[in-house]
Amino acid sequence: MAGKVRNYYAAGNTARGFHNLFDKNLADLKRLYILKGGPGTGKSTLMKAIGNKWNDEGFDIEFIHCASDNDSIDGVIIPDLKVGIVDGTSPHVIEPKAPGAIEEYINLGAAWNSEQLALQTDNILHYVHEMNAAFQSAYLTFHKALLVHDEWEKIYIENMDYEKANELTEKLMQSFFSKTLNKRSKIVHRFLGAATPKGAVDFVPNLTEDVEKRFFIKGRPGSGKSTLLKKVVAKGGEMGYDIEVYHCGFDPHSLDMVIMRELGIAIFDSTAPHEYFPERVGDKVIDMYEIMIAPGTDEKFEAEIKEISSRYADHMKEAISFLAKAKTVHDELESLYIETMDFSKVQEIQGQIDQEIEKLAAAKK
């Protein structure tokens, strides 16, 4: 029987540039394979193959997805074996803590033809420059969108009843936490979703599929959703609960979801672009606008909100177009490397990694 598969992002293209949370998800691993090599050298394919194989053998698997390529992954983790494989190339360079003892560098460049690549030096440098420029344009445009979003938030912040916000928070805390656990809380930080070349993507259904109680936070920008989640994390951490903290893929300083599996609870921002609605027993809506925003705020500021939301949407659309351009250029760069690769050597490397994982699995039995 196959194990469970969890999907998430550990890095993202955000309004504050490229943001990396990899270290938070790799900290407990006893063995980590760091793949080196250029684009098109088979890193994602290798990781998917090993992840799928061990999932078929009954192990739970975590796939860390790539925000810059919808069809690629940046890493795979087998939690029960405390082993992982990650793409260690820029921009998510992984710094080893104990080289050789925990981390092992795997050079997929051993499978390419350097002489052929040397003939493409000018093209490679051109594509790298174009790709980096596209990413920088995306980050700058996302930041413009963030400044507009701040304008949007300001309307609701100025019309919030903070006493009611505190009452709601206290009520939730009391319902969530009835006892303190006699252990240290383990907290991991990830992204709920990501801005990708194909637009916003998230894995909320997958991450919450086996969570008994789901709380869907509805509201407007600035209505306190992230602040509420931060308080839940702080309280849960104090009381010893393990917590999965999911940051906003647009603004990593904000939180979008908290999962406490020991309590069977997931609470998340369920507004666009990750908007979901209750569909099963245990689902509950928390409407922040209804509870704590002054009645009639939407109507009072209707024209202003419409203009702000239009500017915000335009910036977001433009930023995504730059990510799509970066992906197109990346594909061209990949094609140059693929032409020089001996993928039979990559398969040999994959087999060697798999054999080492088999030894870890045998030792665990």
Secondary structure, 3 states (H helix, E strand, C coil): CCCCEEEEECEEEECCEEEECHHHHHCCCCEEEEEECCCCCCHHHHHHHHHHHHHHCCCCEEEEECCCCCCCEEEEEEHHHCEEEEECCCCCCCCCCCECCCEEEEEHHHHECHHHHHCCHHHHHHHHHHHHHHHHHHHHHHHHHHHHHHHHHHHHHCCECHHHHHHHHHHHHHHHCCCCCCCCCCEEEEECEEEECCEEEECHHHHHCCCCEEEEEECCCCCCHHHHHHHHHHHHHHCCCCEEEEECCCCCCCEEEEEECCCCEEEEECCCCCCCCCCCCCEEEEEHHHHHECCCHHHHCHHHHHHHHHHHHHHHHHHHHHHHHHHHHHHHHHHHHHCCECHHHHHHHHHHHHHHHHHHHHHHC
